[in-house]
Amino acid sequence: MRRQLNTLYVTTEGAWLKKDGANVVMEVDGAERARLPIHMLASVVCLGRVLVSPPLLGYCAEQGVSVAYLSASGRFLARVEGPVAGNVLLRREQYRVSDDLPRAVPIVRNVLAGKLYNQRAVISRALRDHGDDFPDDRRQEIERARTRLAMIARRLRIECDIDVLRGLEGEAAQSYFGVFGHLIRVKHPALQFRGRNRRPPLDAINAVLSFLYTLLTHDCRSALETVGLDPAVGFLHRDRPGRPSLALDLIEEMRPVIADRLALSLVNRKQLNARDFKTLDNGAVTMSEAARKAILVAYQERKRDEMLHPFIDEKIPLGMVPFVQAQLLARHLRGDLDAYPAFLWK
C-alpha cells in the first residue's frame, strides 16, 4: 500500500517559500518559520499572498510535488505540476469510456450509489448519536429525508441514461441538504444553514463546505494523476475547459464522510463560531485566517482517522481513500475489475 504523504498548507500572508537542498523552507519577514523535507510531501497549497521561488517550483515539479494556489477564501486559482505521468494506454481507454455512454453509465451509477449511501450514513449517525435532542417534527423530517435517499438509490439501479442519473443526484442533494441544517446543534443565527449555495457562499456553513470541497478536490486530482488518469475527463460531470471533471466525480462519494461530517463537527463542537466569519457588501461570507487554519488542522487530523475499506478489506487512513478509489477506477478501465467499486462508509 502506498504511503500517505503530507500536504503543506501555507496560510501566512507574505510568506516566502524557497528551496534549501532537499527541503522547502518558509520565511516570514526574513525569519525562518518552518522547514520540511520535500520527499515527505505530496503537494503544497498556498492560500492568499504566498510567494514561491522559481528553484523551489522547478524542484517540486521534478519530484512530483504539485503546488496549488488558492485565494484567501479558498477559491482555486492555479496549479503547477511536472510532466504528465501515467500510462497513455490507460488514458486513451478513459477517453473511450467517457465517450461511450453504455460503458460510462455503470461508473456513474456506482459513484452516485456510493454518494447516496454515505449521505444516508451521515444522517443515520446524527440520529443515532443525537436523535433525542431533535424536536419531534425535525426528527420526522430527517427520517423522511433518509427514506427518500433510499428510494432514490433504488431507482439508480434501473436507470441507464446519464442525464436521468444526474437528475436523481439533484433530487438526492435537495433531500440531503434540505435537512442538513437540522444536524447543526448550535443555535446562533449566524451559523444556521438554509440550503446549499456557492460562488459565493452566502452563509458560514456554506463557506466551510466550499473550502473543504476545494481541499478534497485537490487531493482527488492528485490521486488521479498519481495512478495515471486524466482528472479533466469525467463521466458524471460534463467536460468543461479548466474543470477537473473526473476529480469532481471522485469526490462525490467522499464529500459526506470527509467534508460534511467535519463541517458539522467543527461547528457543533464550537471550534468555529460566528466571530470567525464576515459578511461582505455583496452578501458573500468569508472566513478569518484563524478559521482557515482551524479547518486545515482538523482536515489533516480527519485524514489520519483509520477505517476498514469494504472492498480491499484493509484498514487505511481516510486520507488514502482518494488514492485507493483512483486506483480501483484505473483497474476497472484496464479491465482488471468488472465494475468500479464505490467507497462506502461503514
Summary of the structure (lengths in Angstrom):
residues: 346
radius of gyration: 20.4
end to end distance: 20.9
largest distance: 62.0
contacts: 1091
relative contact order: 0.12
helix: 54%
strand: 16%
